[in-house]
Amino acid sequence: MAQGYSEKCKAGGVKLELTWFAARKSWKKYIGKLYYFKYPNTKQGYEQALLALVELKAELDNERPHAEVWQHHKKTLPNCQKLLGQIRMPEDRNSTQA
């Protein structure tokens, strides 16, 4: 019997984002509840299911409570990280004092 993509990855030690669910012949992911993606157990099917997962996550992000505030913070955070990365604090504050 030919192995599916999920079995090949499991045998090779590759961790997948989605889990193959043979009873439904689909990929599944738990994000607060179970979601199923009806694509074959092949590399191409897995890639299509991943794209569907990305679209689902984007849709869920826009439907969450206070989505506008969350989206604003998501856009602002990289700028804050960049600014904080530019600020250099001495390792030992006592060494800067004479």
Biopython code that builds the backbone (N, CA, C, O; Angstrom):
import numpy as np
from Bio.PDB.StructureBuilder import StructureBuilder

atoms = [
    (1, "MET", "N", (0.838, -1.178, 0.000)),
    (1, "MET", "CA", (0.000, 0.000, 0.000)),
    (1, "MET", "C", (0.885, 1.244, 0.000)),
    (1, "MET", "O", (1.836, 1.333, 0.776)),
    (2, "ALA", "N", (0.575, 2.188, -0.858)),
    (2, "ALA", "CA", (1.360, 3.403, -0.984)),
    (2, "ALA", "C", (1.135, 4.309, 0.228)),
    (2, "ALA", "O", (0.018, 4.445, 0.726)),
    (3, "GLN", "N", (2.211, 4.914, 0.678)),
    (3, "GLN", "CA", (2.117, 5.832, 1.802)),
    (3, "GLN", "C", (1.655, 7.198, 1.326)),
    (3, "GLN", "O", (2.020, 7.644, 0.238)),
    (4, "GLY", "N", (0.851, 7.855, 2.144)),
    (4, "GLY", "CA", (0.447, 9.215, 1.858)),
    (4, "GLY", "C", (1.517, 10.188, 2.313)),
    (4, "GLY", "O", (2.487, 9.798, 2.963)),
    (5, "TYR", "N", (1.341, 11.435, 1.974)),
    (5, "TYR", "CA", (2.319, 12.468, 2.310)),
    (5, "TYR", "C", (2.512, 12.583, 3.825)),
    (5, "TYR", "O", (3.637, 12.746, 4.298)),
    (6, "SER", "N", (1.421, 12.499, 4.578)),
    (6, "SER", "CA", (1.529, 12.639, 6.039)),
    (6, "SER", "C", (2.366, 11.513, 6.648)),
    (6, "SER", "O", (3.154, 11.754, 7.562)),
    (7, "GLU", "N", (2.201, 10.291, 6.149)),
    (7, "GLU", "CA", (2.975, 9.166, 6.669)),
    (7, "GLU", "C", (4.456, 9.304, 6.315)),
    (7, "GLU", "O", (5.323, 8.982, 7.127)),
    (8, "LYS", "N", (4.744, 9.784, 5.101)),
    (8, "LYS", "CA", (6.138, 9.982, 4.692)),
    (8, "LYS", "C", (6.813, 11.026, 5.579)),
    (8, "LYS", "O", (7.957, 10.847, 5.999)),
    (9, "CYS", "N", (6.107, 12.105, 5.858)),
    (9, "CYS", "CA", (6.672, 13.153, 6.715)),
    (9, "CYS", "C", (6.873, 12.645, 8.134)),
    (9, "CYS", "O", (7.891, 12.937, 8.762)),
    (10, "LYS", "N", (5.911, 11.888, 8.640)),
    (10, "LYS", "CA", (6.018, 11.342, 9.992)),
    (10, "LYS", "C", (7.216, 10.401, 10.089)),
    (10, "LYS", "O", (7.971, 10.444, 11.060)),
    (11, "ALA", "N", (7.384, 9.550, 9.073)),
    (11, "ALA", "CA", (8.509, 8.611, 9.062)),
    (11, "ALA", "C", (9.847, 9.353, 8.974)),
    (11, "ALA", "O", (10.855, 8.907, 9.522)),
    (12, "GLY", "N", (9.837, 10.492, 8.274)),
    (12, "GLY", "CA", (11.060, 11.286, 8.136)),
    (12, "GLY", "C", (11.293, 12.251, 9.280)),
    (12, "GLY", "O", (12.302, 12.956, 9.291)),
    (13, "GLY", "N", (10.379, 12.300, 10.248)),
    (13, "GLY", "CA", (10.546, 13.188, 11.400)),
    (13, "GLY", "C", (10.171, 14.631, 11.123)),
    (13, "GLY", "O", (10.578, 15.529, 11.860)),
    (14, "VAL", "N", (9.396, 14.866, 10.064)),
    (14, "VAL", "CA", (8.981, 16.228, 9.714)),
    (14, "VAL", "C", (7.673, 16.545, 10.423)),
    (14, "VAL", "O", (6.698, 15.804, 10.296)),
    (15, "LYS", "N", (7.650, 17.650, 11.174)),
    (15, "LYS", "CA", (6.441, 18.058, 11.882)),
    (15, "LYS", "C", (5.599, 18.930, 10.954)),
    (15, "LYS", "O", (6.080, 19.921, 10.405)),
    (16, "LEU", "N", (4.331, 18.541, 10.789)),
    (16, "LEU", "CA", (3.422, 19.271, 9.916)),
    (16, "LEU", "C", (2.498, 20.163, 10.731)),
    (16, "LEU", "O", (2.170, 19.848, 11.875)),
    (17, "GLU", "N", (2.085, 21.260, 10.149)),
    (17, "GLU", "CA", (1.150, 22.194, 10.782)),
    (17, "GLU", "C", (-0.248, 21.592, 10.874)),
    (17, "GLU", "O", (-0.975, 21.840, 11.836)),
    (18, "LEU", "N", (-0.618, 20.805, 9.880)),
    (18, "LEU", "CA", (-1.933, 20.164, 9.822)),
    (18, "LEU", "C", (-1.786, 18.661, 10.063)),
    (18, "LEU", "O", (-0.720, 18.087, 9.840)),
    (19, "THR", "N", (-2.862, 18.040, 10.517)),
    (19, "THR", "CA", (-2.867, 16.600, 10.773)),
    (19, "THR", "C", (-3.784, 15.921, 9.764)),
    (19, "THR", "O", (-4.883, 16.407, 9.494)),
    (20, "TRP", "N", (-3.337, 14.798, 9.205)),
    (20, "TRP", "CA", (-4.171, 14.034, 8.281)),
    (20, "TRP", "C", (-5.186, 13.245, 9.088)),
    (20, "TRP", "O", (-4.826, 12.564, 10.048)),
    (21, "PHE", "N", (-6.457, 13.332, 8.702)),
    (21, "PHE", "CA", (-7.536, 12.622, 9.373)),
    (21, "PHE", "C", (-8.126, 11.658, 8.353)),
    (21, "PHE", "O", (-8.938, 12.051, 7.515)),
    (22, "ALA", "N", (-7.710, 10.384, 8.427)),
    (22, "ALA", "CA", (-8.063, 9.390, 7.415)),
    (22, "ALA", "C", (-9.565, 9.117, 7.365)),
    (22, "ALA", "O", (-10.099, 8.847, 6.289)),
    (23, "ALA", "N", (-10.260, 9.181, 8.505)),
    (23, "ALA", "CA", (-11.693, 8.880, 8.524)),
    (23, "ALA", "C", (-12.479, 9.848, 7.624)),
    (23, "ALA", "O", (-13.472, 9.454, 7.013)),
    (24, "ARG", "N", (-12.044, 11.089, 7.544)),
    (24, "ARG", "CA", (-12.720, 12.076, 6.695)),
    (24, "ARG", "C", (-11.972, 12.337, 5.401)),
    (24, "ARG", "O", (-12.446, 13.082, 4.544)),
    (25, "LYS", "N", (-10.812, 11.730, 5.258)),
    (25, "LYS", "CA", (-9.951, 11.958, 4.098)),
    (25, "LYS", "C", (-9.723, 13.459, 3.895)),
    (25, "LYS", "O", (-9.935, 14.004, 2.812)),
    (26, "SER", "N", (-9.287, 14.096, 4.971)),
    (26, "SER", "CA", (-9.034, 15.539, 4.921)),
    (26, "SER", "C", (-7.984, 15.901, 5.965)),
    (26, "SER", "O", (-7.666, 15.106, 6.849)),
    (27, "TRP", "N", (-7.457, 17.105, 5.847)),
    (27, "TRP", "CA", (-6.519, 17.640, 6.812)),
    (27, "TRP", "C", (-7.313, 18.353, 7.892)),
    (27, "TRP", "O", (-8.388, 18.888, 7.620)),
    (28, "LYS", "N", (-6.790, 18.367, 9.131)),
    (28, "LYS", "CA", (-7.515, 19.030, 10.202)),
    (28, "LYS", "C", (-6.570, 19.903, 11.013)),
    (28, "LYS", "O", (-5.360, 19.682, 11.054)),
    (29, "LYS", "N", (-7.174, 20.919, 11.666)),
    (29, "LYS", "CA", (-6.430, 21.831, 12.535)),
    (29, "LYS", "C", (-7.368, 22.307, 13.627)),
    (29, "LYS", "O", (-8.525, 22.636, 13.364)),
    (30, "TYR", "N", (-6.866, 22.341, 14.853)),
    (30, "TYR", "CA", (-7.652, 22.826, 15.987)),
    (30, "TYR", "C", (-7.248, 24.261, 16.281)),
    (30, "TYR", "O", (-6.101, 24.529, 16.637)),
    (31, "ILE", "N", (-8.204, 25.192, 16.131)),
    (31, "ILE", "CA", (-8.005, 26.607, 16.472)),
    (31, "ILE", "C", (-9.238, 27.021, 17.269)),
    (31, "ILE", "O", (-10.117, 27.704, 16.743)),
    (32, "GLY", "N", (-9.306, 26.618, 18.513)),
    (32, "GLY", "CA", (-10.498, 26.885, 19.305)),
    (32, "GLY", "C", (-11.588, 25.863, 19.035)),
    (32, "GLY", "O", (-12.372, 25.542, 19.929)),
    (33, "LYS", "N", (-11.646, 25.356, 17.833)),
    (33, "LYS", "CA", (-12.507, 24.249, 17.431)),
    (33, "LYS", "C", (-11.846, 23.585, 16.233)),
    (33, "LYS", "O", (-10.907, 24.133, 15.656)),
    (34, "LEU", "N", (-12.327, 22.415, 15.860)),
    (34, "LEU", "CA", (-11.714, 21.678, 14.750)),
    (34, "LEU", "C", (-12.169, 22.232, 13.402)),
    (34, "LEU", "O", (-13.348, 22.513, 13.188)),
    (35, "TYR", "N", (-11.208, 22.380, 12.513)),
    (35, "TYR", "CA", (-11.483, 22.777, 11.136)),
    (35, "TYR", "C", (-10.917, 21.692, 10.230)),
    (35, "TYR", "O", (-9.820, 21.185, 10.463)),
    (36, "TYR", "N", (-11.671, 21.344, 9.199)),
    (36, "TYR", "CA", (-11.255, 20.317, 8.256)),
    (36, "TYR", "C", (-11.053, 20.946, 6.882)),
    (36, "TYR", "O", (-11.824, 21.808, 6.461)),
    (37, "PHE", "N", (-10.010, 20.503, 6.193)),
    (37, "PHE", "CA", (-9.683, 20.990, 4.857)),
    (37, "PHE", "C", (-9.658, 19.791, 3.918)),
    (37, "PHE", "O", (-8.771, 18.943, 4.009)),
    (38, "LYS", "N", (-10.614, 19.723, 3.035)),
    (38, "LYS", "CA", (-10.806, 18.561, 2.164)),
    (38, "LYS", "C", (-9.862, 18.636, 0.962)),
    (38, "LYS", "O", (-10.231, 19.118, -0.109)),
    (39, "TYR", "N", (-8.660, 18.158, 1.162)),
    (39, "TYR", "CA", (-7.647, 18.060, 0.114)),
    (39, "TYR", "C", (-6.982, 16.701, 0.247)),
    (39, "TYR", "O", (-6.981, 16.128, 1.337)),
    (40, "PRO", "N", (-6.416, 16.169, -0.831)),
    (40, "PRO", "CA", (-5.819, 14.822, -0.775)),
    (40, "PRO", "C", (-4.558, 14.777, 0.094)),
    (40, "PRO", "O", (-3.965, 15.805, 0.418)),
    (41, "ASN", "N", (-4.177, 13.567, 0.452)),
    (41, "ASN", "CA", (-2.994, 13.323, 1.265)),
    (41, "ASN", "C", (-1.762, 13.245, 0.367)),
    (41, "ASN", "O", (-1.089, 12.218, 0.278)),
    (42, "THR", "N", (-1.493, 14.371, -0.295)),
    (42, "THR", "CA", (-0.323, 14.509, -1.167)),
    (42, "THR", "C", (0.378, 15.811, -0.791)),
    (42, "THR", "O", (-0.158, 16.616, -0.029)),
    (43, "LYS", "N", (1.558, 16.010, -1.322)),
    (43, "LYS", "CA", (2.286, 17.254, -1.044)),
    (43, "LYS", "C", (1.486, 18.449, -1.559)),
    (43, "LYS", "O", (1.367, 19.459, -0.866)),
    (44, "GLN", "N", (0.941, 18.341, -2.766)),
    (44, "GLN", "CA", (0.149, 19.435, -3.341)),
    (44, "GLN", "C", (-1.127, 19.666, -2.530)),
    (44, "GLN", "O", (-1.535, 20.808, -2.314)),
    (45, "GLY", "N", (-1.750, 18.579, -2.084)),
    (45, "GLY", "CA", (-2.949, 18.692, -1.268)),
    (45, "GLY", "C", (-2.652, 19.367, 0.059)),
    (45, "GLY", "O", (-3.442, 20.176, 0.546)),
    (46, "TYR", "N", (-1.504, 19.028, 0.643)),
    (46, "TYR", "CA", (-1.097, 19.647, 1.910)),
    (46, "TYR", "C", (-0.855, 21.142, 1.712)),
    (46, "TYR", "O", (-1.272, 21.953, 2.539)),
    (47, "GLU", "N", (-0.183, 21.509, 0.621)),
    (47, "GLU", "CA", (0.082, 22.922, 0.345)),
    (47, "GLU", "C", (-1.221, 23.695, 0.144)),
    (47, "GLU", "O", (-1.351, 24.825, 0.615)),
    (48, "GLN", "N", (-2.185, 23.094, -0.553)),
    (48, "GLN", "CA", (-3.485, 23.739, -0.738)),
    (48, "GLN", "C", (-4.203, 23.901, 0.600)),
    (48, "GLN", "O", (-4.828, 24.932, 0.849)),
    (49, "ALA", "N", (-4.117, 22.895, 1.451)),
    (49, "ALA", "CA", (-4.745, 22.969, 2.771)),
    (49, "ALA", "C", (-4.079, 24.063, 3.624)),
    (49, "ALA", "O", (-4.758, 24.759, 4.378)),
    (50, "LEU", "N", (-2.753, 24.211, 3.502)),
    (50, "LEU", "CA", (-2.061, 25.271, 4.230)),
    (50, "LEU", "C", (-2.525, 26.650, 3.774)),
    (50, "LEU", "O", (-2.719, 27.548, 4.593)),
    (51, "LEU", "N", (-2.703, 26.815, 2.463)),
    (51, "LEU", "CA", (-3.213, 28.091, 1.949)),
    (51, "LEU", "C", (-4.612, 28.370, 2.485)),
    (51, "LEU", "O", (-4.932, 29.503, 2.844)),
    (52, "ALA", "N", (-5.437, 27.338, 2.536)),
    (52, "ALA", "CA", (-6.787, 27.493, 3.085)),
    (52, "ALA", "C", (-6.717, 27.849, 4.563)),
    (52, "ALA", "O", (-7.533, 28.633, 5.049)),
    (53, "LEU", "N", (-5.747, 27.281, 5.288)),
    (53, "LEU", "CA", (-5.572, 27.593, 6.704)),
    (53, "LEU", "C", (-5.175, 29.056, 6.896)),
    (53, "LEU", "O", (-5.689, 29.724, 7.793)),
    (54, "VAL", "N", (-4.273, 29.551, 6.067)),
    (54, "VAL", "CA", (-3.853, 30.958, 6.150)),
    (54, "VAL", "C", (-5.046, 31.876, 5.910)),
    (54, "VAL", "O", (-5.224, 32.866, 6.619)),
    (55, "GLU", "N", (-5.857, 31.549, 4.915)),
    (55, "GLU", "CA", (-7.057, 32.349, 4.634)),
    (55, "GLU", "C", (-8.030, 32.295, 5.801)),
    (55, "GLU", "O", (-8.630, 33.311, 6.154)),
    (56, "LEU", "N", (-8.194, 31.123, 6.403)),
    (56, "LEU", "CA", (-9.090, 30.976, 7.547)),
    (56, "LEU", "C", (-8.599, 31.807, 8.731)),
    (56, "LEU", "O", (-9.390, 32.486, 9.386)),
    (57, "LYS", "N", (-7.291, 31.753, 9.004)),
    (57, "LYS", "CA", (-6.741, 32.519, 10.119)),
    (57, "LYS", "C", (-6.929, 34.022, 9.897)),
    (57, "LYS", "O", (-7.244, 34.754, 10.836)),
    (58, "ALA", "N", (-6.738, 34.481, 8.664)),
    (58, "ALA", "CA", (-6.947, 35.899, 8.365)),
    (58, "ALA", "C", (-8.402, 36.280, 8.582)),
    (58, "ALA", "O", (-8.697, 37.347, 9.121)),
    (59, "GLU", "N", (-9.300, 35.419, 8.167)),
    (59, "GLU", "CA", (-10.732, 35.668, 8.356)),
    (59, "GLU", "C", (-11.087, 35.700, 9.841)),
    (59, "GLU", "O", (-11.833, 36.574, 10.282)),
    (60, "LEU", "N", (-10.559, 34.756, 10.608)),
    (60, "LEU", "CA", (-10.832, 34.711, 12.046)),
    (60, "LEU", "C", (-10.249, 35.929, 12.761)),
    (60, "LEU", "O", (-10.850, 36.436, 13.708)),
    (61, "ASP", "N", (-9.081, 36.402, 12.315)),
    (61, "ASP", "CA", (-8.468, 37.584, 12.922)),
    (61, "ASP", "C", (-9.356, 38.810, 12.751)),
    (61, "ASP", "O", (-9.426, 39.654, 13.644)),
    (62, "ASN", "N", (-10.030, 38.915, 11.617)),
    (62, "ASN", "CA", (-10.880, 40.066, 11.355)),
    (62, "ASN", "C", (-12.231, 39.962, 12.039)),
    (62, "ASN", "O", (-12.941, 40.961, 12.146)),
    (63, "GLU", "N", (-12.604, 38.774, 12.506)),
    (63, "GLU", "CA", (-13.896, 38.582, 13.159)),
    (63, "GLU", "C", (-13.794, 38.574, 14.679)),
    (63, "GLU", "O", (-14.820, 38.513, 15.357)),
    (64, "ARG", "N", (-12.606, 38.632, 15.223)),
    (64, "ARG", "CA", (-12.440, 38.562, 16.677)),
    (64, "ARG", "C", (-12.955, 39.842, 17.327)),
    (64, "ARG", "O", (-13.043, 40.880, 16.672)),
    (65, "PRO", "N", (-13.294, 39.771, 18.608)),
    (65, "PRO", "CA", (-13.724, 40.983, 19.313)),
    (65, "PRO", "C", (-12.604, 42.030, 19.293)),
    (65, "PRO", "O", (-11.434, 41.689, 19.466)),
    (66, "HIS", "N", (-12.952, 43.265, 19.087)),
    (66, "HIS", "CA", (-12.002, 44.388, 19.044)),
    (66, "HIS", "C", (-10.954, 44.191, 17.946)),
    (66, "HIS", "O", (-9.776, 44.485, 18.146)),
    (67, "ALA", "N", (-11.386, 43.699, 16.802)),
    (67, "ALA", "CA", (-10.462, 43.392, 15.700)),
    (67, "ALA", "C", (-9.708, 44.629, 15.229)),
    (67, "ALA", "O", (-8.537, 44.536, 14.859)),
    (68, "GLU", "N", (-10.366, 45.787, 15.237)),
    (68, "GLU", "CA", (-9.700, 47.002, 14.749)),
    (68, "GLU", "C", (-8.503, 47.358, 15.635)),
    (68, "GLU", "O", (-7.438, 47.715, 15.133)),
    (69, "VAL", "N", (-8.682, 47.260, 16.936)),
    (69, "VAL", "CA", (-7.595, 47.569, 17.870)),
    (69, "VAL", "C", (-6.475, 46.554, 17.708)),
    (69, "VAL", "O", (-5.299, 46.919, 17.697)),
    (70, "TRP", "N", (-6.833, 45.285, 17.583)),
    (70, "TRP", "CA", (-5.830, 44.232, 17.426)),
    (70, "TRP", "C", (-5.024, 44.439, 16.146)),
    (70, "TRP", "O", (-3.801, 44.302, 16.155)),
    (71, "GLN", "N", (-5.700, 44.769, 15.047)),
    (71, "GLN", "CA", (-5.003, 45.000, 13.774)),
    (71, "GLN", "C", (-4.063, 46.203, 13.892)),
    (71, "GLN", "O", (-2.954, 46.183, 13.357)),
    (72, "HIS", "N", (-4.506, 47.246, 14.591)),
    (72, "HIS", "CA", (-3.655, 48.423, 14.785)),
    (72, "HIS", "C", (-2.385, 48.038, 15.546)),
    (72, "HIS", "O", (-1.288, 48.447, 15.166)),
    (73, "HIS", "N", (-2.530, 47.257, 16.612)),
    (73, "HIS", "CA", (-1.367, 46.837, 17.408)),
    (73, "HIS", "C", (-0.463, 45.927, 16.598)),
    (73, "HIS", "O", (0.760, 45.989, 16.727)),
    (74, "LYS", "N", (-1.043, 45.094, 15.778)),
    (74, "LYS", "CA", (-0.263, 44.177, 14.938)),
    (74, "LYS", "C", (0.614, 44.966, 13.959)),
    (74, "LYS", "O", (1.744, 44.572, 13.671)),
    (75, "LYS", "N", (0.078, 46.092, 13.447)),
    (75, "LYS", "CA", (0.843, 46.929, 12.518)),
    (75, "LYS", "C", (1.881, 47.778, 13.248)),
    (75, "LYS", "O", (2.940, 48.068, 12.692)),
    (76, "THR", "N", (1.590, 48.180, 14.485)),
    (76, "THR", "CA", (2.466, 49.058, 15.251)),
    (76, "THR", "C", (3.642, 48.323, 15.881)),
    (76, "THR", "O", (4.719, 48.900, 16.028)),
    (77, "LEU", "N", (3.458, 47.075, 16.253)),
    (77, "LEU", "CA", (4.479, 46.324, 16.975)),
    (77, "LEU", "C", (5.832, 46.269, 16.260)),
    (77, "LEU", "O", (6.850, 46.482, 16.919)),
    (78, "PRO", "N", (5.904, 45.996, 14.954)),
    (78, "PRO", "CA", (7.229, 45.969, 14.312)),
    (78, "PRO", "C", (7.972, 47.299, 14.434)),
    (78, "PRO", "O", (9.194, 47.309, 14.583)),
    (79, "ASN", "N", (7.247, 48.426, 14.372)),
    (79, "ASN", "CA", (7.891, 49.723, 14.528)),
    (79, "ASN", "C", (8.454, 49.886, 15.939)),
    (79, "ASN", "O", (9.545, 50.428, 16.116)),
    (80, "CYS", "N", (7.712, 49.420, 16.936)),
    (80, "CYS", "CA", (8.186, 49.486, 18.323)),
    (80, "CYS", "C", (9.421, 48.612, 18.508)),
    (80, "CYS", "O", (10.380, 49.013, 19.168)),
    (81, "GLN", "N", (9.395, 47.426, 17.927)),
    (81, "GLN", "CA", (10.545, 46.523, 18.042)),
    (81, "GLN", "C", (11.781, 47.136, 17.378)),
    (81, "GLN", "O", (12.892, 47.022, 17.896)),
    (82, "LYS", "N", (11.581, 47.781, 16.235)),
    (82, "LYS", "CA", (12.686, 48.414, 15.516)),
    (82, "LYS", "C", (13.276, 49.544, 16.368)),
    (82, "LYS", "O", (14.496, 49.659, 16.486)),
    (83, "LEU", "N", (12.417, 50.370, 16.955)),
    (83, "LEU", "CA", (12.875, 51.479, 17.793)),
    (83, "LEU", "C", (13.618, 50.974, 19.017)),
    (83, "LEU", "O", (14.681, 51.496, 19.353)),
    (84, "LEU", "N", (13.076, 49.966, 19.689)),
    (84, "LEU", "CA", (13.742, 49.414, 20.868)),
    (84, "LEU", "C", (15.075, 48.762, 20.512)),
    (84, "LEU", "O", (16.004, 48.763, 21.320)),
    (85, "GLY", "N", (15.169, 48.210, 19.314)),
    (85, "GLY", "CA", (16.429, 47.614, 18.868)),
    (85, "GLY", "C", (17.512, 48.654, 18.652)),
    (85, "GLY", "O", (18.699, 48.340, 18.732)),
    (86, "GLN", "N", (17.111, 49.905, 18.376)),
    (86, "GLN", "CA", (18.081, 50.975, 18.148)),
    (86, "GLN", "C", (18.606, 51.557, 19.459)),
    (86, "GLN", "O", (19.686, 52.147, 19.490)),
    (87, "ILE", "N", (17.844, 51.394, 20.541)),
    (87, "ILE", "CA", (18.252, 51.924, 21.840)),
    (87, "ILE", "C", (19.237, 50.938, 22.470)),
    (87, "ILE", "O", (18.929, 49.756, 22.625)),
    (88, "ARG", "N", (20.383, 51.417, 22.819)),
    (88, "ARG", "CA", (21.397, 50.556, 23.433)),
    (88, "ARG", "C", (21.593, 50.987, 24.878)),
    (88, "ARG", "O", (21.961, 52.130, 25.150)),
    (89, "MET", "N", (21.345, 50.073, 25.794)),
    (89, "MET", "CA", (21.559, 50.341, 27.210)),
    (89, "MET", "C", (22.864, 49.669, 27.616)),
    (89, "MET", "O", (23.160, 48.566, 27.156)),
    (90, "PRO", "N", (23.653, 50.325, 28.478)),
    (90, "PRO", "CA", (24.902, 49.690, 28.942)),
    (90, "PRO", "C", (24.586, 48.408, 29.701)),
    (90, "PRO", "O", (23.566, 48.312, 30.384)),
    (91, "GLU", "N", (25.471, 47.427, 29.575)),
    (91, "GLU", "CA", (25.298, 46.148, 30.255)),
    (91, "GLU", "C", (25.338, 46.346, 31.773)),
    (91, "GLU", "O", (24.508, 45.804, 32.503)),
    (92, "ASP", "N", (26.312, 47.127, 32.230)),
    (92, "ASP", "CA", (26.480, 47.375, 33.664)),
    (92, "ASP", "C", (26.343, 48.871, 33.900)),
    (92, "ASP", "O", (27.214, 49.642, 33.496)),
    (93, "ARG", "N", (25.286, 49.280, 34.534)),
    (93, "ARG", "CA", (25.040, 50.719, 34.753)),
    (93, "ARG", "C", (26.109, 51.349, 35.641)),
    (93, "ARG", "O", (26.394, 52.539, 35.504)),
    (94, "ASN", "N", (26.698, 50.588, 36.534)),
    (94, "ASN", "CA", (27.723, 51.122, 37.423)),
    (94, "ASN", "C", (29.004, 51.474, 36.671)),
    (94, "ASN", "O", (29.745, 52.359, 37.097)),
    (95, "SER", "N", (29.269, 50.800, 35.572)),
    (95, "SER", "CA", (30.504, 51.051, 34.831)),
    (95, "SER", "C", (30.465, 52.377, 34.088)),
    (95, "SER", "O", (31.517, 52.888, 33.704)),
    (96, "THR", "N", (29.269, 52.959, 33.872)),
    (96, "THR", "CA", (29.182, 54.236, 33.157)),
    (96, "THR", "C", (29.325, 55.410, 34.111)),
    (96, "THR", "O", (29.491, 56.546, 33.668)),
    (97, "GLN", "N", (29.263, 55.154, 35.421)),
    (97, "GLN", "CA", (29.391, 56.231, 36.392)),
    (97, "GLN", "C", (30.837, 56.342, 36.873)),
    (97, "GLN", "O", (31.482, 55.335, 37.162)),
    (98, "ALA", "N", (31.333, 57.557, 36.954)),
    (98, "ALA", "CA", (32.716, 57.752, 37.380)),
    (98, "ALA", "C", (32.811, 58.018, 38.844)),
    (98, "ALA", "O", (33.910, 58.206, 39.367)),
]
sb = StructureBuilder()
sb.init_structure("model")
sb.init_model(0)
sb.init_chain("A")
sb.init_seg("    ")
for serial, (resi, resn, name, xyz) in enumerate(atoms, 1):
    if name == "N":
        sb.init_residue(resn, " ", resi, " ")
    sb.init_atom(name, np.array(xyz, "f"), 0.0, 1.0, " ", f" {name:<3s}", serial, name[0])
structure = sb.get_structure()
